Amino acid sequence: MELDTHPDTSVRARCVYQLRLFFIALQFFTRIPIPRWVGFDAKWLPHAARYFPAVGIVVSIVSVLVYILASLLWTQSIAVLLSMIAGIYLTGAFHEDGFADTCDGFGGGASAERVLDIMKDSRIGAYGAIGIGLLLALKWTTLSSLPASAILAALLIAHPFSRLTALSLMWRMNYAKTHGKAQPIAQQMSNGEFAIAIVITLLPMIAICLTGLLPWHGIAIGVLLALTAALWMARMFQRRIAGYTGDCLGAVQQVSEVVFYLGLLAGIAY
């Protein structure tokens, strides 16, 4: 796949095209309205995925602002919970729903066909309900256990980074269904597109390391554990359904986000 398919190669046109791709990604992955001038072309969707980590930065900024405002009135644990609610509302629980569906599918399906059938069901089962409940509880507990200043920096790193781990499935794996909610963007990413996503993810991570808001070893432990969790999930998806689905992307994003917090907390504590 080529990096871009826009026919106009002028610098201004290419910049506008990249901005359009960002807004398309923002519209696809959040509830945030985009300017009318952006327009829409179905051909843009697969290329917009490169800005998934940038969407994560936007979500993290909103979550951080809600946490700061809430912490002026309530305790840290309440502020963390409200910031989580803000993030979930902003994304329409897109990724949480994917995680719950993945728990139901892989927990209750014996064959690849059965796994995919269960994941298509809009109803939530026992695996999904228990899984999402425990995941959100773990996320809240882990974030609440971090120092107040570390929470802000952790959100700014974890949101874009966890979305990069989800994109790694699109970069290296095949889509497991002929149709689905991720099908419009489910074309294999080129190396150039994935490189753009990596650069976007590294920007807040490097800035936070340079400012000393988080210890580098804590970030390194969180990143290593999250990458390990994402790799394990990717191998499971490949073995069970020979690819990924949109729900799988949401599951990887949620798990890698929480695992990053766990690794960061362990690094800070020890």
SULVEN-V921629 format. One record per residue. N is the residue number from 1. SS is DSSP state (2 for helix, 1 for strand, 0 for the rest). PSI is psi as a letter, one per 20 degrees, with the letter a starting at -180 (none if undefined). OMEGA is omega in whole degrees, 0 to 359 (NA if undefined). Layout:
# SULVEN-V921629
n->{N	N}
ss->{SS	SS}
psi->{PSI	PSI}
omega->{OMEGA	OMEGA}
This chain:
# SULVEN-V921629
n->{1	2	3	4	5	6	7	8	9	10	11	12	13	14	15	16	17	18	19	20	21	22	23	24	25	26	27	28	29	30	31	32	33	34	35	36	37	38	39	40	41	42	43	44	45	46	47	48	49	50	51	52	53	54	55	56	57	58	59	60	61	62	63	64	65	66	67	68	69	70	71	72	73	74	75	76	77	78	79	80	81	82	83	84	85	86	87	88	89	90	91	92	93	94	95	96	97	98	99	100	101	102	103	104	105	106	107	108	109	110	111	112	113	114	115	116	117	118	119	120	121	122	123	124	125	126	127	128	129	130	131	132	133	134	135	136	137	138	139	140	141	142	143	144	145	146	147	148	149	150	151	152	153	154	155	156	157	158	159	160	161	162	163	164	165	166	167	168	169	170	171	172	173	174	175	176	177	178	179	180	181	182	183	184	185	186	187	188	189	190	191	192	193	194	195	196	197	198	199	200	201	202	203	204	205	206	207	208	209	210	211	212	213	214	215	216	217	218	219	220	221	222	223	224	225	226	227	228	229	230	231	232	233	234	235	236	237	238	239	240	241	242	243	244	245	246	247	248	249	250	251	252	253	254	255	256	257	258	259	260	261	262	263	264	265	266	267	268	269	270}
ss->{0	0	0	0	0	0	0	0	0	0	2	2	2	2	2	2	2	2	2	2	2	2	2	2	2	2	2	2	2	0	0	0	0	0	0	2	2	2	0	0	0	2	2	2	2	2	2	2	2	2	2	2	2	2	2	2	2	2	2	2	2	2	2	2	2	2	2	2	2	2	2	0	0	0	0	2	2	2	2	2	2	2	2	2	2	2	2	2	2	2	2	0	0	2	2	2	2	2	2	2	2	2	2	2	2	2	2	2	0	0	0	2	2	2	2	2	2	2	2	2	0	0	0	0	0	2	2	2	2	2	2	2	2	2	2	2	2	2	2	2	2	2	2	2	2	0	0	2	2	2	2	2	2	2	2	2	2	2	2	2	2	2	2	2	2	2	2	2	2	2	2	2	0	0	1	0	0	0	0	0	0	0	2	2	2	0	0	0	0	0	2	2	2	2	2	2	2	2	2	2	2	2	2	2	2	2	2	2	2	2	2	0	0	0	0	2	2	2	2	2	2	2	2	2	2	2	2	2	2	2	2	2	2	2	2	2	2	2	2	2	2	0	0	1	0	2	2	2	2	2	2	2	2	2	2	2	2	2	2	2	2	2	2	2	2	2	2	2	2	0}
psi->{p	q	g	q	j	p	h	p	j	q	g	g	h	h	g	g	g	h	h	g	h	g	h	g	g	g	h	h	i	r	i	p	q	q	q	h	i	g	a	p	p	h	i	h	g	h	i	i	h	h	j	g	h	h	h	h	g	g	g	h	g	g	g	g	g	g	g	g	g	h	i	h	h	a	r	g	h	g	h	g	g	h	h	g	g	g	g	g	g	h	i	k	k	g	h	h	g	g	g	g	h	g	g	g	g	h	h	i	p	h	r	g	g	h	g	h	g	g	h	i	p	i	q	p	a	g	g	g	g	g	g	h	g	h	g	h	g	g	g	g	g	g	h	h	i	q	q	g	h	h	g	g	h	g	g	h	g	h	g	h	g	h	h	g	h	h	h	h	g	h	h	i	r	q	p	i	r	i	r	r	h	i	h	h	j	l	q	p	q	r	h	g	g	h	h	g	h	g	g	g	h	h	g	h	g	g	g	h	g	h	i	j	h	q	p	h	h	g	g	g	g	g	g	g	g	g	h	g	g	h	g	g	g	g	h	g	g	g	h	g	j	k	b	r	r	h	h	h	g	h	g	g	g	g	g	h	g	g	h	g	g	g	g	g	g	g	h	h	h	none}
omega->{178	182	180	178	182	186	183	185	178	183	182	181	180	177	178	179	179	178	176	180	178	181	176	177	180	179	184	188	180	175	187	178	180	180	182	184	182	182	179	173	183	180	181	189	181	182	180	183	180	182	175	176	177	174	177	177	178	179	181	179	177	179	179	180	178	179	182	181	181	182	176	185	187	181	182	182	177	179	177	181	180	178	176	179	179	179	179	179	183	181	181	182	184	184	177	177	178	178	180	179	178	177	179	184	183	177	185	183	179	180	179	180	181	177	182	178	180	181	178	182	181	178	179	180	183	180	181	181	180	182	183	177	180	180	181	177	179	179	180	182	182	179	180	181	179	171	185	181	181	180	182	180	180	179	182	177	190	183	178	182	180	177	175	179	176	179	181	176	178	182	188	186	178	176	190	183	176	177	180	186	177	185	180	181	190	169	183	182	173	177	180	179	179	177	176	179	179	180	179	180	184	185	179	180	179	180	181	176	182	180	178	180	176	177	184	181	176	177	181	179	179	180	181	180	180	178	177	179	180	179	178	180	180	179	177	179	181	181	187	185	177	179	180	172	176	177	179	178	178	180	179	179	182	182	181	176	181	180	175	178	180	179	178	180	179	180	179	185	187	NA}
